Amino acid sequence: MTLPLSPLPAGEAVSWAAVSFAGEAPFAAFAARLPVALQNAVPRRRNEFLAGRYCAVRALARAGCMDAAWPARRDDGLPAWPAGWLGSISHTADGALAAVARCSACTALGVDVERIMSANQAEAVRSLVAMPGELERLTGLTPAQALTLLFSAKEALYKALYPQLRRFVDFSAACVSGWQDHALSLRLAQHWSLDWPQGRCLPVAHAFVGPHVHTAVCVPA
């Protein structure tokens, strides 16, 4: 059985769906929808993929999309959204999140969900994720919460812009530019493209839900 998670705050432009689940059985009924490339994947990978697509089709239907079909997997690994729509999917071993919007309302959209890191996990990745001084700005959070939020926020930013850039950037390509009343923003620390120059700041919506943090970057059209 799937259980609803609390979605991130959203305006009228963005439609959300999220689920939590236990084990590998909840989405077995959708196994026929797996792409060929994933049919022999380990059960956990198949389940996460199906959970993400389940959320995506629910988000499209809630948004009033007339072609709210199960999004296929393109050759580059990205979801094939209906014409006129964009979206983003994220998942963990026990949860999934999807967000969609009309292209006329948003130019970029990325979401991410992460389980809060353990102290050992946080220590192992801290130097890769956080630039000097970034974590110190995220006051009011535990060290593990702060690092997980930062990791997730940068992932959401990358996922929002990757469909346009089609190239990889590392965690140093963006840094915290604001944290006031728990409102987070990231600044592009290098030139990503003509449309996404160094110095541009983007807000990141976030929500701590149980053992997870959800983040989203939505750039209005």
Secondary structure, 3 states (H helix, E strand, C coil): CCEECCCCCCCCCEEEEEEECCCCCCCHHHHHHCCHHHCCCCHHHHHHHHHHHHHHHHHHHHCCCCCCCCCEECCCCCEECCCCEEEEEEEECCEEEEEEEECCCEEEEEEEEEECCCHHHHHHHHHHHCCCCHHHHCCCCCHHHHHHHHHHHHHHHHHHHHHHHCCCCCHHHEEEEEEECCEEEEEECCCCCCCCCCCCEEEEEEEEECCEEEEEEEEEC
